[in-house]
Amino acid sequence: MKLGARMLKTGIAITLALYIAELLNMPSPIFTGIAAIFAIQPTIYRSYLSVVEQVQGNIIGALLAITFYLLFGSHLLIVGLAAIVAIVIMVKLKLENSIRLALVTIIVIMEAPAEQFLYFASLRTFSIFIGILSAFVVNLIFLPPKYETKLFQSISDVTEDILKWIRLTTRFASEDQLLKKDIGSIKKRLTQVNQLYSMYEEERRYFKKSGLAKIRKLVIYRQMIQVTQKSFDILKLQQKYENILYKLPEHLQAATRERLDYLLGYHEQLLLKYLGKVRQEAELDEAFYGETDRDQLRDSFISEIRKSDPEDVFQPYHLMRILSGIIEYEEQLEQLDKLIRSYQTYHEDESRVDIGK
């Protein structure tokens, strides 16, 4: 298992919380470490939100624990009742993420010694505050996440695998079982890409001083993901309708292959262009990939649809789906090209991307 930044930050946060508790000679330092575990988050923005929620949860838990203890004592049933009430209140206040910490607060306070109960209750509440703040400090200072690097690399990696499979399937050279397995894997990886995008977006929302420059990048990354999704849609269509594609006339198979080869090369070039590895004015040599353009491919597909076997009523619709998928892919590629060109032309100082393997 790979040791990630969040694991390291959790360990550092626990150590820091326990260290501060020892410096302050607090009688129950373990509670600071427990609170630090709950407060660690994958992004600074989420950590900020978590601190706000966890502090509220800690206060609600402490008030309920002290109130129930003073009114009813610390019987096990009373502790359970206080926990139920806390859950109801937290749900009503939409603080579900801090329910667990609130329950920990209730338990540690209501199990405090009867002698000087309020003193120990306040100490334990303060201990949990220290743990929460320690986690926030660690998340803010140590191992700051580089979600832009991770996001672009994830998009690039999954795109590379998709394009390899498309090239194989257009030549009917893919192994069906392996392709099915990889399609499931690619789907999960695309979900992870969207999660990374959300984290990158949250970080940009937190660092508001970055302003419009980061918003422009968000638009480009969103379009990159959209383009990758369209390429994945084509791969799934090719896998699903392999038999139909295999029965197409050879000239149409060749035309489809030529057009897709051009679009796949276009896709790869756009990713390199964003990194600054391709000149802004460079154009993909369409003649190198074939002479079939979009209109020719459309006309060829329509001609084949008109000649479809009347007994197979669904084949024309399947062919239309394949054609529309290719056209949508090209449309999204052109939109990504426009965004990158505009960004690098009018915002040259912002467009330098430090991304590597």
C-alpha positions in Angstrom: 0.0 0.0 0.0 1.3 3.4 -1.0 1.9 5.9 1.9 0.0 9.0 1.0 0.2 12.6 2.1 -3.0 12.3 4.1 -1.6 9.4 6.1 1.6 11.3 6.9 -0.4 14.4 7.8 -2.6 12.4 10.2 0.5 11.1 12.0 2.0 14.5 12.2 -1.3 16.0 13.4 -1.6 13.4 16.2 2.0 14.0 17.3 1.6 17.8 17.3 -1.7 17.5 19.3 -0.2 15.2 21.9 2.9 17.4 22.1 0.9 20.6 22.8 -1.2 18.7 25.4 2.0 17.6 27.2 3.5 21.1 27.1 0.3 22.4 28.8 0.4 19.5 31.3 -3.1 18.5 30.4 -4.3 15.4 32.3 -5.8 13.6 29.3 -3.7 14.3 26.2 -5.1 11.3 24.4 -8.3 13.2 23.6 -6.3 15.7 21.6 -4.9 13.0 19.4 -8.4 11.5 18.9 -9.8 14.9 17.8 -6.9 15.4 15.4 -7.8 12.2 13.6 -11.3 13.4 12.9 -10.2 16.8 11.7 -7.7 15.8 9.0 -9.0 16.4 5.5 -7.6 16.0 1.9 -7.7 19.7 1.1 -7.1 23.0 2.9 -10.6 24.2 2.0 -12.2 21.0 3.4 -10.0 21.3 6.4 -11.3 24.8 7.0 -14.9 23.7 6.7 -14.1 20.7 8.9 -12.7 23.0 11.7 -15.8 25.1 11.7 -18.1 22.0 11.9 -16.0 20.1 14.4 -15.8 23.1 16.7 -19.6 23.4 16.6 -19.9 19.7 17.2 -17.5 19.8 20.1 -19.5 22.7 21.7 -22.8 21.0 21.2 -21.5 17.7 22.6 -19.9 19.5 25.6 -23.1 21.4 26.5 -25.3 18.3 26.2 -22.9 16.2 28.3 -22.6 18.8 31.1 -26.4 19.4 31.1 -27.3 15.7 31.2 -24.7 14.9 33.8 -25.9 17.7 36.1 -29.5 16.8 35.7 -29.5 13.0 35.5 -26.0 11.8 36.4 -23.7 9.6 34.4 -25.5 6.3 34.2 -24.9 4.3 31.0 -28.5 4.9 29.9 -28.1 8.6 30.4 -24.9 8.6 28.2 -26.8 6.8 25.5 -29.8 9.2 25.7 -27.4 12.2 25.5 -25.9 10.7 22.4 -29.3 10.2 20.7 -30.2 13.8 21.5 -26.9 15.0 20.1 -27.4 13.1 16.8 -30.9 14.5 16.4 -29.7 18.1 17.0 -26.7 17.6 14.7 -28.8 16.3 11.9 -31.3 19.1 12.3 -28.4 21.6 12.1 -26.9 19.8 9.1 -23.7 19.0 10.9 -23.6 15.3 10.1 -19.9 15.3 9.4 -19.1 16.3 13.1 -21.5 13.8 14.7 -18.7 11.4 15.6 -16.6 14.0 17.3 -19.7 15.3 19.2 -20.3 11.7 20.5 -16.7 11.4 21.6 -17.0 14.7 23.5 -20.1 13.5 25.2 -18.5 10.2 26.3 -15.2 11.6 27.5 -17.0 14.4 29.5 -19.7 12.2 31.1 -17.1 9.7 32.1 -15.1 12.4 34.0 -14.6 12.0 37.7 -17.5 13.2 39.9 -15.1 15.3 41.9 -14.5 18.6 40.2 -16.6 17.5 37.3 -16.9 20.9 35.7 -13.1 21.4 35.9 -12.4 18.1 34.1 -15.2 18.6 31.6 -13.7 22.0 30.6 -10.2 20.5 30.3 -11.4 17.6 28.1 -13.4 20.0 25.9 -10.3 22.2 25.6 -8.2 19.1 24.7 -10.5 18.3 21.8 -10.2 21.9 20.6 -6.4 21.6 20.6 -6.7 18.4 18.5 -9.0 20.1 15.9 -6.7 23.1 15.6 -3.6 21.0 15.4 -5.0 19.1 12.4 -5.9 22.3 10.7 -2.4 23.8 11.2 -0.8 20.6 9.8 -3.1 20.6 6.8 -2.3 24.2 6.2 1.5 23.9 6.5 2.7 20.4 5.9 2.7 18.6 2.5 0.4 21.1 0.7 -1.5 19.2 -2.0 -0.6 19.8 -5.7 -4.0 18.9 -7.1 -3.3 20.6 -10.5 -0.3 18.3 -11.0 -2.3 15.2 -9.9 -5.3 16.2 -12.0 -3.5 16.8 -15.3 -1.4 13.6 -14.8 -4.6 11.6 -14.2 -6.3 13.0 -17.2 -3.2 12.3 -19.3 -2.8 8.8 -18.1 -6.4 7.7 -18.6 -6.6 9.4 -21.9 -3.5 7.6 -23.1 -5.1 4.2 -22.2 -8.4 5.1 -23.9 -6.7 6.2 -27.1 -4.6 3.0 -27.3 -7.7 0.9 -27.0 -9.5 2.9 -29.6 -6.7 2.4 -32.1 -6.8 -1.3 -31.4 -10.6 -1.6 -31.7 -10.7 0.3 -35.0 -8.4 -2.3 -36.4 -10.3 -5.2 -34.7 -7.1 -6.2 -32.9 -8.4 -5.9 -29.3 -8.8 -8.8 -27.0 -12.5 -8.7 -25.9 -12.2 -9.9 -22.3 -9.3 -7.6 -21.5 -11.1 -4.7 -23.1 -14.2 -5.3 -21.0 -12.1 -5.5 -17.9 -10.2 -2.3 -18.8 -13.4 -0.4 -19.6 -14.5 -1.0 -16.0 -11.2 0.1 -14.7 -11.2 3.3 -16.9 -14.7 4.1 -15.6 -13.4 4.1 -12.0 -10.4 6.2 -13.0 -12.6 8.8 -14.6 -14.6 9.0 -11.4 -11.3 9.6 -9.5 -10.4 12.3 -12.1 -13.7 14.1 -11.3 -12.9 13.9 -7.6 -9.5 15.4 -8.1 -11.1 18.2 -10.2 -13.5 18.9 -7.2 -10.5 19.1 -4.8 -8.6 21.4 -7.2 -11.7 23.6 -7.5 -12.0 23.7 -3.7 -8.4 24.8 -3.3 -8.9 27.6 -5.9 -12.0 28.7 -4.0 -10.0 28.9 -0.8 -7.1 30.9 -2.3 -9.3 33.7 -3.6 -6.3 35.9 -4.3 -5.5 33.7 -7.3 -8.6 35.2 -8.9 -9.6 34.9 -12.6 -6.4 33.1 -13.6 -7.4 29.9 -11.7 -11.0 30.2 -12.9 -9.7 30.0 -16.5 -7.7 26.9 -15.7 -10.7 25.3 -14.1 -12.6 25.9 -17.4 -9.9 24.2 -19.4 -9.6 21.2 -17.1 -13.3 20.8 -17.1 -13.2 20.7 -20.9 -10.3 18.2 -20.8 -12.3 15.9 -18.7 -15.3 16.3 -21.1 -13.1 15.4 -24.1 -11.7 12.4 -22.3 -15.2 11.3 -21.5 -16.2 11.6 -25.1 -13.3 9.4 -26.2 -14.3 6.9 -23.6 -17.9 6.9 -25.0 -16.5 6.1 -28.5 -14.5 3.2 -27.0 -17.6 1.8 -25.4 -19.6 2.1 -28.6 -16.8 0.3 -30.5 -16.8 -2.5 -28.0 -20.6 -2.8 -27.9 -21.1 -2.7 -31.7 -18.0 -4.4 -32.8 -19.9 -6.9 -34.9 -21.8 -4.1 -36.8 -18.6 -2.2 -37.4 -16.9 -5.4 -38.6 -19.6 -6.0 -41.2 -19.3 -2.5 -42.7 -17.8 -2.2 -46.2 -14.0 -1.9 -46.2 -14.0 1.6 -47.5 -16.2 2.8 -44.6 -14.1 0.9 -42.1 -11.0 2.6 -43.5 -12.7 6.0 -43.5 -13.8 5.6 -39.9 -10.3 4.5 -38.9 -8.7 7.4 -40.7 -10.9 10.0 -39.1 -10.5 8.6 -35.6 -6.7 8.4 -36.1 -6.8 12.1 -36.9 -8.9 12.9 -33.9 -6.8 10.8 -31.5 -3.7 12.6 -32.8 -5.5 15.9 -32.3 -6.3 14.9 -28.8 -2.7 14.0 -27.9 -1.5 17.2 -29.5 -3.8 19.4 -27.4 -2.5 17.9 -24.1 1.0 18.6 -25.3 0.0 22.1 -26.4 -1.3 22.8 -22.9 2.1 21.9 -21.5 3.7 24.3 -23.9 5.4 21.4 -25.8 3.7 22.3 -29.1 3.8 25.8 -30.7 0.5 27.7 -30.5 0.4 28.1 -34.3 1.0 24.5 -35.0 -1.7 22.6 -36.9 -2.2 18.8 -37.0 -1.4 17.5 -40.5 -4.6 16.0 -41.6 -3.1 14.6 -44.7 -0.8 12.5 -42.6 -3.7 10.7 -41.0 -5.9 10.4 -44.1 -8.1 12.4 -46.4 -11.4 11.6 -44.8 -13.0 14.7 -43.4 -16.1 15.0 -41.2 -18.5 15.6 -44.1 -17.2 12.7 -46.1 -17.6 10.4 -43.1 -21.1 11.6 -42.4 -22.1 11.0 -46.0 -20.6 7.5 -46.1 -22.5 6.6 -42.9 -25.8 8.0 -44.1 -25.4 6.0 -47.3 -24.7 2.9 -45.4 -27.7 3.5 -43.1 -30.0 3.8 -46.1 -28.7 0.5 -47.4 -29.2 -1.3 -44.0 -30.9 -4.6 -43.9 -34.7 -4.0 -43.4 -34.9 -7.0 -41.1 -32.4 -5.4 -38.6 -34.5 -2.4 -37.6 -32.0 -1.3 -35.0 -28.8 -1.3 -37.1 -29.4 2.2 -38.5 -29.8 3.6 -35.0 -26.6 1.9 -33.9 -24.7 3.4 -36.8 -26.2 6.8 -36.0 -24.9 6.5 -32.5 -21.4 5.7 -33.6 -21.4 8.6 -36.1 -22.8 11.1 -33.6 -20.2 9.9 -31.0 -17.4 10.7 -33.4 -18.8 14.1 -34.3 -19.4 15.0 -30.6 -15.8 14.0 -29.8 -14.5 16.3 -32.6 -16.7 19.1 -31.5 -15.4 18.9 -27.9 -11.8 18.7 -29.2 -12.3 21.9 -31.1 -13.7 23.6 -28.1 -10.7 22.5 -26.0 -8.4 23.8 -28.7 -10.1 27.2 -28.6 -9.8 27.5 -24.9 -6.1 26.6 -24.8 -5.3 29.0 -27.7 -7.2 31.8 -26.0 -5.5 31.1 -22.7 -2.0 30.9 -24.1 -2.5 33.9 -26.4 -4.1 36.4 -23.9 -2.8 35.1 -20.6 0.8 34.0 -21.5 2.1 34.8 -18.0 -0.5 32.6 -16.4 -0.3 29.7 -18.8 2.9 28.2 -17.8 2.2 24.7 -16.4 4.7 23.0 -14.2 3.6 19.4 -14.6 5.8 16.4 -15.0 5.9 12.7 -14.4 
